[in-house]
Amino acid sequence: MKEQIIEVRDYVTKSNLPASDFVINPYVGCPHGCKYCYACFMKRFTKHDEEWGTFIDIKQCSKPISKRRLNGKTVFLSSVTDCYNRYEETYCVTQNILRQLVSVDCTVNISTKSSLILRDIDLLKQFQDLTVSLSINTLDESFKNDMDDASSIIDRLNTLKVLHENGIYTVLFMSPIFPMITDFREIIERSYLFVDEYWFENLNLRGNYKEKILGYIKSKYPQYADLYQQIYLHGKREYWDKLAMEIEQYCNKHLIKHTNFFYHEELIEQKKSKKK
């Protein structure tokens, strides 16, 4: 890993995400190295030539976070990194940011794949309006290991359980859903006792990782290769439309609170249109 400390003018930036007003990314890059990570586009805006997942910039900012700016707003940590990646254990950038946010009258959403978040559980319990989501798209540790270097699935499930037991609103973010590989029912049945809400997002493939993922499927799951080509090379949406209906019916039947973020880019465009 190439590691460096950088100075930034502000931790807070405006967000185009459907459900947040502002976003905070305490780091540039991420050692999880998720094979499907859309955030690799960040290299266009940095001077990094390294492969995504092999560099980390640790942000430092001398300017305090503006409480007035965030009052009544929704703040998301993080959109293009994992704010609890393993370097957080040393640098505590996220922890210091949360210490500033705890007294702000705002909604805070934290998304991670790391059990390191449990280090800050006493701090998290002080927030008045906090949601913590952990990304899980499989119960198969070998598939998970093929896709990322984040915490194990069992550790993520345990993290959700501990957070829930401490009164923190928990979300299992089933993302990205891999066609025919992610079993949403199996994951819900394993976790529903300690999850307050489920979010669903389908696998989007773009950029240079599209070819890598399709190659992986052809090699490891050849029985699904044709389906993936239909979806990602020919733009067929029937699979997602059918799955969205199945998720809706299942969650409604079992009284499971949920949000479907399929067609994420369309949701972003809708948000932009509302602002005009």
N, C-alpha and C positions, 0 to 999 in steps of 0.2 A: 504494500500500500504506500502510495505517495501521500505524505501528510504535511499540511502546512496551515499556519494561522493567518487569517486575513482580517483586515479592518473593514467594516461596513458602516454606512451612514445611518442605517435604521434597520432594525430587525423586522419591522412590520411592512407589508406591502398589500396593496389592494388585490382582491381575489376575483377571478372570473368563474370560480367553482359555483355550482348551482346552490349550495346550501351554506355559503360563508361570505362574509363581507371582507374579511382580511385574512391573510395567511402569514405564518411565520415559519421560515425554514432555517433552523440554527446551523445547518451545515450545507455545503455544496458537495454533491457526490454521496455515495452510500456503499459501505462495505458489504451489504447484503448481496449485492450483485444479482438481483433477480433477473432471470433470463428474459422475462416479458416486460421489463420496466420501461414504461413510456418516458420516464424522466431522463433517459439518456439523451434526449434532445437538448438538455442543458449544456452539453458540450459545445453547442453552437455559440453560446454566450460566454464561454470561459476560454482560457488559454490551454486547456488540457488536451493533450494528444493521447493520453492513456485510455485503455479500455474502461468502459463503465464498470464500476465496482472495484477499481484498483486505485482510486484516489479519493481523498477526503480533504476538504477545506473547512477549518474550524473558524466560525465567524466570531469576531469580537466587535462590540459596539459600545462606545463610551456614552452615547446618548440614551437617557432613560426612555422607556416606552411611554408614550403619551396616553395617560388615562382618559383624558377628555375625548381624544379621538376615538377611543374604543368603547366608550359608554353606550350601552344599549345595542352593541353590535355583536356579530358572531365571528370568532377567531378560530382558525384551523391550524393545528400543528400536526403534520407538515405535508406539503403537496408534492415536493420533488426530492425528498430525503426521508429517512426514518429518524425522527428526533431522539429516539432511544437506541441508535446504533451503538456498537461497542465502544466507540470513542467518547461517548457521553459519560461513561463510567469514569474517565480520566478528567475531562474538561468541564463537565457539568454545565454546559451552555443552556440546555433545556431547563435544567433545574433552576438556574438563575433567572431565566425568562419567566418561569412559572411563579417564582417568588414575587416578581413585579406584577403579574397578572392577577394574583389571588385577591387583591383589594380592589380590582376593577369591576364595575357593574356590567359584565359582558358574559356572553355564552362562549364557553371554550370546548372545542372538540379536539381530542388527541387521537391520532391514528398511528399504530405501531405494529411491528411483528416481533417485538422483543419483550422478554420477561423482565428486563432491566427496569421497566416502569415501576415495578413493585418497590424499588429503592425509595421512591418518592411518595409512597402511599399516604403517609401522615400529612404531607403537603397537599396532596390531591383531595383529601377529605375536608380541607378547609374551603374548597370552592363551593359556591352557591349553585352554579349552573354548569355542570361538567359532564361530558360524555367521553368515554374511552372506548375506542374500537380496536379490535385485533383482527388482522386479516388471516383467514383460514379458508383454503379452497380444496382441502383434501384431508383424509385421516391416514393416508399412506406416507409414512416417513421417507421412503425411498424416492417417491415422486417429488415430495417437498425438497429433498436434498438435491435432486436434479435441477430444481428451479431456483433455489436460493440458499444463502448461508446464514439465515436468520435463526431465531430460536426454534426448537423442535415443536412439532404440533402438540405434543403432550404438555410441554411447558407453556405454550400459548393458551391451551384450555385451562390449565391450572391458574394462569394469570387472570383470566376472566373470572374464574371461580373466586379467587381471593379478593379481587376488586369488588365483585358482587357482594360478597360477605361483609365487606367494609362499607356498604351503602353507596357505592359509586355506580352510576348508570352505565351498563355495559352493552356494547354492540359487537356482535360477530359479523364482520364484514366479509362476506363470501365473495372474494375477489382475488384474481379474476377467475370466473367460472370457465373451466376448460370443457368444451363439448364432449359428452360421453365419458369424461373422466371424473369430473366433480359430481359427487352424489349429494345433492342438497338435502335430501331427506335423512340420509345417514348422519350428516354433520349436525343437523338440527336435533335429531334423536339423541345424539351424544352430548349435547350442550344446553338443551333448553332450560334445565333447572337453574342455571346461573347466567343466563343471557336475557337481557331486557328487550332487545330488539335485534332484528336481522336486517342487514343491507345486502343487496345483491348487485353485482356488476359483471357483465360478460367480458370475455377476453377480446381485447382489441389488438390487432396486429398492424403495425406500420413501421416504416423505417427499416434499418438493417436487421432488426431482430425478428422481423416477419419471416424471413427466409430461414433463420436459425430454428425458430419454433416449428415451422412446417417440416424442416429436416428432422427435428427431434421426433415429431409425431410419426413420420414415415419410418423412422428407424425403430422406435420403441412401441408404437401403437399402430402398426400398418393397417389394421382392420378399420381404423378411423381416417386414414389418409385421404380417401375420396371425399368424405364429409367435410374435412378441413379445407380442401381445395374448393369445394362448392361454396363454403362460407367466405373464405379469405381471398380467393382468387377470382370468384365469379359473383361475389356480393349477394349470395342467397341469404334471406332473413327468416326463412320458414322455421329453421331450428329454434332460433331465439324467440320467435313469436309463440311457438308451441310451448317452449320451456317457461316463458313468462306466464302463460296461462296456467301451467301446472303448479308453479310456485304460488300464484295468487290463490288458486283453489285449495292447495294444501294448507297455506298459512291461514286462510279464512276459516277453514274447517276446524283447525286446531287452535284458533284464537291467538295466533302468533303475530305480534306487532312487527311490521316489516316495511321496507322501502325498496323499490326496484329502480336501480340506476342504469338499466340497459339503455343503450344509445345515448351514452354520456355526452357526446359532442352535440347532440340535438338539444339536450337540456341546457347546455352552456349557451347555445344560440338563442334559446327561448329567454334566458336570463338577460342576455344582451339586448334583445328586442324590447323587453319590459322597461329597460333604462332609457330607451329613446323617446 
